[in-house]
């Protein structure tokens, strides 16, 4: 069983923070998930926090399962956390608990992306709008509405006037969902937010049950996820967010690096920790990455310090296109291999 002695000074400082909101800026290979897991164990082992009051949020079921296994190992027994899983799973749990809500009953179905696209296509066809609006356009604005928490009367604030008919399509889509006793994937956050916001008694129950909200990969959160997190933690203020904004690559699905600024603005007593020690790469890799990252002015960057010895040489190979790139990589491999090596010893990461 690991203890705090297995953590470096920066990690220990973050793990021991237990009062109020905290943001842990963790560079690549700095042990940010390790820090998060130890924080859970510290709450339970050292502060006698009830596991049922802890909400551990991440972005994949696999990551959630792995973190739960590691928590159990540190705590020394199987723990029953208040919740451990994805934001969407947490939203679904709340919606099922407090139905009927938004015209649905407890056994509501959940439409996946393909279900939503098919329904939109059918609605556009039924409304004889096929020459005016494409299903892909309607789907784009539907997702934008859900991610930005836009209510029905305000659709026009994000849908261009030239595409105003999309608002009618989305309105009809919502009616069809209700008739089918279904929510779509975006609703698992969208409808959950409005449920908690509009029903103080439900919100009060959740505030009594959940006291600590821990978020892994915070840089991947979007606007609605942040607003839901803010709403749920408005009483306890116990947010523990861990992330590396230099690894924010999910803007295409709504990830918003501005959530770091929102956290600072909305929680004035926010404590910021930094994990600058890199355990993964040698100095030459860190130096090259840092040289590029330092030019990014949209978010705070860390000056990483490697622990591994050695200097792995880097080679920059310009290419005209993807085929030329592949050809250069193959040639480099062939030229590098000697008589005692085989292709089985080569790894290509892309």
N, C-alpha and C positions, 0 to 999 in steps of 0.2 A: 504494500500500500504506500503510495507516494505521500509526501508531506510537504509543507511549505519550504523545507530545506532543499527540495529538489528544484525550486524556482529561483530565478535570478532576482536581484534587488527590485528591478522595475516591475517584474511580474508579481512579486510579493506585495508591493505597494498597491497595485490594482486589485488583487484578490482580497486584500484586507479592507477595501472600501465597502462599507455596508450601510451608510446613511446618506440618502439622497441620490440624485442622478449622476452617472459617470459615463464618460466616453473614453474607450481605450483605443488609441490609434496604434495599430499594430502592423509593422512592415511584413513583407513576405518572409516566411520561414522563421518568424519570431516567436512562434508558440502561442498564437492568439486563441486558438480553440482550447489549448491546454490551460490557458489563463481562465477562460470562461468556465471550464469544467471544475477547476480548483475553486473558483468563486462559489459555485453551487455547493461543493463539498464543505467549504468554509462556513457558509451560511448554516448548513445542517449540523455539522460536527462541532463547530466552535460557538455559534450563537444560538444553537438549539431552535433554529427556524423550522417551522413545520414544512415538510416537503410539499404538502398539498397547497401551500401558499405561493409556490414558485412556478412561474411560467417561463419555459425555455423555448424560444422561437428560432427556427432556422428555415432553410429554403428547400430541403429535400427530405423525404422520409428516411433515406439511407443515412444522411448526416445525423438526423434526430436519433435514429437507432444506435448509431455508433457512440454518440455523446451520452446516451442513457447508460450504455454498457460501461463507459468510463466513469460515470458518476457513481454507479453501483460499486465499482471496484474501489474507488476512493472512500466512499462512505462505509464500505464493509458489509453491505447488505443490499437487497433489492429495495429500491426506493419508489414510492408512488408520488411523482411530482404532480402539481396541480394540472400542468399540461406540458407536453414535450412533443413538438412537431412543427409543422409549417403554419404560416399565417392563415392560409386558406382552410386548413383543417381546424384551426382554432375557431375561425369564423363559423364554420359549419357546425361545430359543437355548440356554440352559443345560439345559433339560429334554431337548431333542433330543440334545444332546451327551452327556449322561450316562444316557440310557436304556440298558438297561431300568431303570425306576424306578416304584414304586407299581403294579406289575403291567402296565405298558404297554411296548410295543416302540417302536423308533425312528420308525416311520411313523404314530404316533398322530394322530388327528383332533382338531380343536379346535372344540368346540361354541360357537356364539355365543349371545346372550341368548335369541333365539327358539327355538333348538334346546333349550336348557335348560328353557324354559317348557313346550314341547311334551312333553318327556320327563316332567317333573313332573306334568303333566295326565294323562298316560297311566298313570303309577304310581298316582296318587290314584284313578283309575278302576278300575285292576286290583285295588287294595286295598279297593275299595268304601267309600271315605272321602269321597265327594263331598259328603255331607251334613254332614261334620264339619270339613273343612278346604278352603279355596279355594286354587287354584294360586298366586294372587298372594301369599297368606300364606306358603306354602312357599318361594316364590322369594325373598321378603324375608328370611326367616331363613337360607336357603341362602347368600345374599350376605353376610349379617351374620357367619355362621360363617367364611366365607373371609376376609373383611376383618379379623376380630378374631383370626384364627389359632386358632380353637377346634377341638380334636381330638375324635374321635368319642365318646369316653367322657365328654366334658364338654358335650355339646349342651344338657343340662338347665340349665346355668348361664345361658343366654340365652333359652331357649325356655320360656315360662310353663307351669306345670303344667296349666293348662286346655287347652293346645295341645300337650301332650307327644307326641301322635301325629305331629306334624310331624318329630320326631326320627327316627321309624321311616321316614317318607317320604324324608327326606334320606339315611338309611343305604341304603335301597333304590336311591335315585338314584345314589349312589356306586358301588354294585355294578354297576348297568347301564352306567355310564360305563366301568368297568373291563372289562366283558364286550365292549364295543364298541371297546376300545382307543382311548379318547378322554379328553381333559381338557376341562373347560369354561373359560371366559374367566377366572374367578376363580382357577382352579388354576394359571394361568401365574405367579402370585405365591405363592399358598398352597403348592402342591406344591414350587415352587422353594425356598421358605424351608425347608421340612422336609427337602428333599434335602440342602441345604448344611449344615443344623444336625446332621443325623443321620449324615452321612458326612464325617468329618474329612479323608480323603484327597482328596475332590473339592473341598472347601473350600480345602485347601492349594494345589491346582493353580490355582484361581481367584485366590488371594491372590498367587501368584507372577506371574500374568499382568497383573492389574489393580492399579494403584497409586494412581490418582486418580479420584475419583468426583465429577462435577459435575452439579448438578441445577438445572434452570430451573423457574420457577414453583413453588418449594418449598411455598408456601402451599396448593397443591392436592394435596399428598401425603396419603395415608391411613395408617392404623396399620400395615398389612402392608407397604406400600411403605417406610415408615421402618424397620421391623424388618429387612427384607431389606437395605436400605442399610447399616444399622448392622452387620449380620452380615458383609457383604462387606468393609467397611472397618475391621473390628475390629483388623486388623494394621497397616495403613498409616496409619490415622486421617486420611487425606487426603480429607475431604469439603469440597466448595465449593458451598454451597447459596445460591441467590439467590431472593428472593421479597419480596412485599409483602402482609402479612397483612390490610391494609385492602381487598385485592382478593380475599379468600377467599370465593368464592361457590358452591363445590361441595360443601357439607356434605351435600346430598341424595344424593350418590354416594360419601360416605365421607370426604371431605377433612376433616382434623382439624388445627385451628390449634394444638392442644396439642403438635404435633410440634416446634414451636419450643422448648418447655420441655423436651421429651425430649432434644433435641439438646444443650441447655445442661446437663442433668443427667448425661447419659451421656458427654459429652466435656468434661471439666473444664477443659481448656486451650483451649476454643473462643474464637476471636477474632471479634468482631462489628464489622462495618463498616456505615456508613450512607451512602446516596446521597441527599442532601436537595435536590439541584438539579433543578428541573423545566424541561425544554426544550419542553414541549408547550403549556402553557396560560398565559394572561395572569393577572395578580394577582387579579382579581375571581373567576375560576373557582377558583383555589387557595384563596382566602380562604373561599369558600362551602363547598367540600369539607372543608377543615380544620375549619371550625366544627362540621360534623356528625361527622366522624371522631373528634374529640377526646373525644367522649362514650363512645367504646368503650373499656372497661377490660379487655377480655379479651386484648389483645395490645399490643405496643409500637407506637406511632404516630410518624410523622415530621413534623417541621415543615418543610414544603416551601418552597423559595424559587424563584420564577419568574424566568426569564431574558428572556422575551418582554415587550416594552413594550405599553402600551395597556390600556384598561379596557373590557372588554365588559360592558355592563349585563345583569344577570340579572333575570328576571321570574318570580315565583312565582304559579302559576295553580291554585288549588284546583278540584277537580272532584268531582261527586257519584258518577260511575261512569265506566267506560271510554268509553261513547258520548258523555257530556258532555265528557270530556277531549278526544276526537277533534274534537268540534264547536268547542271553544275554540281548539284548535290551528289548525284551518282558518280560523277567523275572524281569529286573530292574523296568519296569513300574508297573508290578503287585505288586512287593514288596514295591514300593513307595506309591501307592494309599492307602488311608485309606477309612473308611466306608462312609465318606461324599463326596468323589470324584468319578467322573466317567471317563471313557475312553475318553469322548468328551472333557475333559479339557487337554488332552495330545497332544502335537505336536512333530512330528519327522521330523527333517531336515536332508537331506542327499544329 
